[in-house]
Amino acid sequence: MRALKTVAVALGITLGAMVVIPLIVLAGLFVWLKLTEETDEDSLELDQDVA
C-alpha cells in the first residue's frame, strides 16, 4: 500500500511538472518579447528622426 502511495505521489509530481514548466517557459518568452519589443520601438523612433 505504501508503494502505491509513493507511485501516486511521483505521478502527481510528474504531471504537475509537465504543466508548470512549459507555463514558466512561456511566461519567460513573453517577458523577453515585451522587453525586446520596447527597445525595437526606441530604435525605430531614432531612425525616423534621422530621416
TAMO-V529281 format. One record per pair of residues at least 12 apart in sequence whose C-alpha atoms are under 7 Angstrom apart, sorted by sequence separation. I is the first residue (numbers start at 1). J is the second residue. If there is no record, write none. Layout:
[[I:J] [I:J]]
This chain:
none
